[in-house]
Each structure stands twice: as structure tokens, then as C-alpha cells.
Amino acid sequence: MVLLEERIRKDGKVYPGSILKVDSFLNHQMDVTLLNDMGREFKNIYSDCEVNKILTIEASGIGIACITAQFFNCPVLFAKKTKTKNISGMVYKTQVKSYTHGTTYDVIVSKEFLSKNDKVLIIDDFLAEGNALLGLIDLCRQAGAEVVGCGIAIEKGFQPGSQRINNVGVRVESLAVIDSMDDGEIKFR
């Protein structure tokens, strides 16, 4: 998606350790017009998949997921990193290691909101190692839900995430794929 690539070039900041900060427009402060264009693009890509639920992980993917869900006319479910008092009953649970935070989280969704009747599109802001997506896929498989694919805003194509997701039989479509971020210069596929 050229519009997203242009915005990354303009406002993205590269830090050591292959960290790309896009917090001025994507995952802290959000450019809703850009997110709307991204949601429409995900709808175009997955229009034939009968998506009836969008799944993401807290917190950075929620904004993109919500806007994307408007195009599919379906609810958004986000996996929580901690069980809170307002989640009653049984949950599906898996572990996810965060590339950015270097922490392993127990991730949960209520069994009430994910079932074998769901055709799930997973949405997230970044794909690097693929750990978050693998965790979300695991939650769906525990529920017997069908994962129709993963929609990613920005993929670090030089890391193994996309291949790891493909290896478990799930389609990945990324709006911007970065081949390298050497010396602060971002190169796209």
C-alpha cells in the first residue's frame, strides 16, 4: 500500500535492534483517515472469505481492527494479556512472547466470544517474529474457529514471522513489507 509506505518514510523512526517507531500515526497517536484506507484495503483483500469476526491482541492492533471491522460489518475481539475481574467464566489461553517488550504474556479470550462458527481475520500492526499471530491462531484453533488469514499493517520482511505463519497453514497479507532498515534507511519490498 503506497500510502502507508509513504507515511512510514515520512514519519517512521528507526532505532537500534530493528525497531521501527510509527507511534505518531499508527499505534499511539492514530491517523484515522489512514486507518480507514487500511481497513478498506483489508476488506478488498479478504472480501471473499466470509469474515464474521476480527481478532487482535491488546493494545496496538485494536484501532486498526476496529476500523477494519466496519468494512466487514462484524465485531472485534481482542485478546487480553491479563485476566481481569470483568471476564467471567471460561477462557481460551495461550502464551505469547513479545518481541518489542521481551516479555512472555498469558493471553486470553472468553470462550463466550470465540467459537467453531467463527471465520476469523486476525489484524495486527506489526509482524516480526510472528509470536503474537501464532498465539492468536492457537486461541482460534482451541475454539474450533477458522482463521481465514492475517492482515498486517507493517511486516518486517527480513524477520521470520510471515514464514512461520505460512508454515502453520495461514495466509498473511501485509500492507507494507520492509526489506531492510539499514543505517536508518527503510527499504520496501
C-alpha positions in Angstrom: 0.0 0.0 0.0 1.8 3.0 -1.3 0.1 5.5 1.0 1.3 3.6 4.1 4.8 3.2 2.8 5.0 7.0 2.1 3.8 7.7 5.7 6.4 5.3 7.1 9.1 7.0 5.1 7.9 10.4 6.2 7.2 9.9 9.9 8.7 6.5 10.9 11.8 6.4 13.1 14.3 3.6 13.0 16.1 2.7 16.2 18.8 0.1 17.0 17.6 -3.5 17.2 15.4 -3.2 14.1 12.8 -1.2 16.0 10.5 1.0 13.8 8.5 3.6 15.7 5.3 4.7 14.0 3.7 6.0 17.1 2.9 9.4 15.6 0.3 7.9 13.2 -0.4 4.2 13.8 -0.1 2.8 17.3 -0.1 5.6 19.9 -1.5 8.6 18.1 -3.6 7.3 15.2 -4.3 8.9 11.9 -7.9 7.7 11.5 -8.0 8.6 7.8 -5.0 6.4 7.1 -6.5 3.6 9.2 -9.7 3.9 7.2 -7.8 3.4 4.0 -6.0 0.4 5.5 -9.3 -1.1 6.7 -10.8 -0.7 3.2 -7.7 -2.4 1.7 -8.0 -5.4 4.1 -11.7 -5.7 3.1 -10.6 -5.7 -0.6 -8.0 -8.4 0.1 -10.3 -10.7 2.2 -13.6 -9.9 0.6 -14.3 -13.5 -0.5 -13.6 -15.1 3.0 -16.9 -14.6 4.7 -15.2 -13.0 7.7 -17.6 -12.7 10.7 -15.1 -11.8 13.4 -11.9 -9.7 13.7 -9.3 -10.8 16.3 -6.4 -8.8 17.5 -4.2 -8.6 20.6 -4.2 -5.7 23.1 -3.3 -3.0 22.6 -1.7 -1.6 19.4 -3.8 -3.6 16.9 -7.2 -2.5 18.4 -7.5 0.7 16.4 -6.8 -0.9 13.1 -9.0 -3.9 13.9 -12.0 -1.7 14.9 -11.9 0.4 11.7 -11.4 -2.8 9.6 -14.4 -4.4 11.2 -16.6 -1.6 10.0 -15.9 -2.7 6.4 -16.8 -6.4 7.3 -19.7 -5.4 9.5 -18.6 -7.7 12.2 -17.4 -7.5 15.8 -13.8 -7.1 17.0 -12.5 -9.4 19.7 -9.2 -8.6 21.4 -7.1 -11.0 23.3 -6.2 -9.7 26.8 -2.8 -10.0 28.3 -4.2 -10.5 31.8 -7.4 -11.9 33.2 -9.4 -9.2 34.9 -12.4 -9.4 37.2 -14.8 -8.4 34.4 -14.0 -11.6 32.4 -16.2 -14.2 33.9 -16.4 -17.9 33.0 -14.1 -20.0 30.9 -11.3 -18.6 28.7 -9.1 -19.9 25.9 -5.5 -19.3 27.0 -2.1 -19.3 25.3 1.4 -17.8 25.8 2.9 -15.1 23.6 6.4 -13.8 23.7 6.5 -10.1 22.9 9.4 -9.1 20.5 9.1 -5.5 21.5 8.8 -5.9 25.3 10.9 -9.0 25.7 8.2 -10.5 28.0 6.0 -13.6 27.8 2.4 -13.0 28.4 -0.6 -15.3 29.1 -3.1 -14.2 26.5 -6.8 -15.0 26.9 -10.2 -14.6 25.2 -13.5 -15.5 26.7 -15.0 -18.7 25.4 -18.2 -16.8 25.1 -16.9 -14.8 22.2 -15.0 -17.3 20.1 -16.5 -20.4 18.6 -16.4 -23.0 15.8 -18.9 -20.8 13.9 -16.4 -18.0 13.5 -14.4 -17.2 10.4 -11.7 -15.0 11.9 -9.5 -12.4 10.3 -6.6 -11.6 12.6 -5.4 -8.0 12.4 -2.2 -6.5 13.9 0.0 -3.5 13.5 3.4 -5.3 13.1 4.7 -8.7 12.1 8.3 -9.5 13.0 8.8 -12.9 14.7 5.2 -13.9 14.4 4.7 -14.8 18.1 1.5 -12.8 18.6 -0.1 -14.2 15.5 0.8 -17.7 16.4 -0.8 -17.2 19.8 -3.9 -15.8 18.3 -4.1 -18.7 15.8 -3.7 -21.1 18.7 -6.7 -19.4 20.5 -8.8 -19.8 17.4 -7.9 -23.4 16.9 -8.7 -24.1 20.6 -12.2 -22.7 19.9 -12.5 -24.6 16.6 -12.8 -21.3 14.7 -11.5 -21.0 11.2 -8.6 -18.5 10.7 -9.2 -17.1 7.1 -6.0 -15.1 7.3 -3.9 -12.4 9.0 -3.9 -8.7 7.9 -0.8 -6.9 8.9 -0.1 -3.2 8.6 3.7 -3.4 8.6 5.7 -6.5 8.1 9.5 -6.7 8.8 10.2 -9.0 5.8 13.7 -9.6 7.0 12.4 -11.4 10.0 10.8 -14.9 10.0 7.3 -14.1 11.1 5.5 -14.4 7.8 7.1 -17.7 7.0 6.3 -19.0 10.5 2.6 -18.2 9.9 2.6 -19.7 6.4 4.2 -22.9 7.9 1.1 -23.4 10.1 -1.2 -23.0 7.1 -2.4 -19.5 7.5 -2.4 -16.8 4.8 -0.6 -13.5 5.6 -1.3 -10.2 3.7 0.8 -7.2 4.7 0.1 -3.7 3.6 3.8 -2.6 3.8 6.7 -5.1 3.8 10.1 -3.7 4.9 13.1 -5.5 3.4 15.7 -3.6 5.4 16.2 -0.7 7.8 20.0 -0.3 7.5 21.5 2.9 8.7 18.1 4.4 9.3 17.0 3.9 5.7 13.8 2.0 5.1 13.6 -0.2 2.0 10.3 -1.7 1.0 9.7 -4.9 -1.0 
